[in-house]
Amino acid sequence: MGESSVIYKKLAVAFLVAFGVFAAAFMLFSPMQSLLLGVIAFLVTLWTNVGLSLGVVSLLPIILFPSFSILSVSQTTQNYANPIIFLFLGGFLLAIGVEKTKLHEWIAQKMFSFFPATPRGIIFSLVITSGLLSSLLSNTTTTLLLISIALYLTQNPKLKMRFALSIAYGASIGGILTPIGTPPNLILLGFMQEKGMELFSFMEWSWMMLPLVFAMFFVAAFLLSIGVDGVAIKVENESKKLTKEQKKVLLLIGGAVLLLLLNAPFKPYWNGLGWSETVILLGFGLLLFVPPFHTLDWMDDKAKIPFRIMFLFGAGFSIASAFSATGLADSVASYLVALIELEPILILLAVAVLVTFTTEITSNTALVSVMLPIIYALSQQCGLDAKLFMTVATVCASYAFMLPIATPPNAIAMSSGTLKVSDMAKYGFVLNIAGILLVVFMAEFFWK
């Protein structure tokens, strides 16, 4: 009964928040737009307080949007079959293959070998290793795989805290590097596709984000390594050879990367193969089920497929569609037109600050789903570069460094028992500010 009571309280909070948002919005927006904001507030609250499981909440738009005549059933459900979702599925199948064969341990060992066996060297290696793995694996999986390794490297409480944060922060930063690295990136691509905008290719996105990500790696590692000089540490570096199964998965991933490289246009010299990246990644992921690879088995490995995250994508795309269908994006944008009086770089800074600190207390996927239609409408009304502004907002949605509830890597680091909330908030605030300044600098001087 105790557990049921807690769920009832969380549901009651969600209903109260939804009603409050609806009542406040009714004074500014149309009844339909106010209903949408109330429904979104209900969903976001349940995502935040975990009143119901993530997968269940993510399926609620299929019931709520048609019930309130916001979108029809077909308009809502088609968002759950967005091609971007199957791009993610293909990438995650490869990630399951890496995890099942323990290829990540070999990769991590190789990464560690590039750095000196000092506290500062290990912090840098953990940030970069976690980040690079997270660019292909989910940040949650990456953190879970590496956290136990990091905690066994030392018995010093001060270093354990730094090592745990290194992995969590590296995983959040690394997700920015590739289009499949984190859900907000895929939400952006899905929204751009819906609006008929030219999509970033896999390699184009990665090339744009590479300087930003490695600058963030350096800032995070340098920040966490302040004050650790002189602390003794011993690292075992036993060499491991690749197994036959690991070689198969490594070969498959290498083939996928090569094909993605060939598929990417490098104009005016190469127009690319013109294939769908969804087809490429899903195809390579499914190859893991068939000979000669046969690394995965559906009956054994289907439980590892994150269907709840796929449903979350669908919910995010549905929210974005509802914003456009009800005209809410345009209505909100009309209230933000005052920003046009500012210089574009100041508008970029305002967007970066708003998204960065909002993502600390809400789902980054839900936040991006809400913000992209608003930014797009504002850009259309004010003649701004919609692609640039939406990219900045999407990147900043991954800047969740201050609170345990902000992102799963933070929660996993906190669950290790090696740090306090105050530790995470202190380092996270500095990293948030650094991230905001870096992304605005990159957008203003390199991405335009």
Secondary structure, 3 states (H helix, E strand, C coil): CHHHHHHHHHHHHHHHHHHHHHHHHCCCCCHHHHHHHHHHHHHHHHHHHCCCCHHHHHHCHHHHHHHCCCCCHHHHHHHHHCHHHHHHHHHHHHHHHHHHCCHHHHHHHHHHCCCCCCHHHHHHHHHHHHHHHHCCCCHHHHHHHHHHHHHCCCCCHHHHHHHHHHHHHHHHHHCCCCCCCCHHHHHHHHHHHHCCCCCCCHHHHHHHHHHHHHHHHHHHHHHHCCCCCCCCCCCCCCCCCCCHHHHHHHHHHHHHHHHHHHHCCECCCECCCCCCHHHHHHHHHHHCCCCCCCCCCHHHHHHHCCHHHHHHHHHHHHHHHHHHHCCHHHHHHHHHHHHHHCCHHHHHHHHHHHHHHHCCCCCHHHHHHHHHHHHHHHHHHHCCCHHHHHHHHHHHCCCCCCCHHHCHHHHHHHHCCCCCHHHHHHHHHHHHHHHHHHHHHHHHHHHC
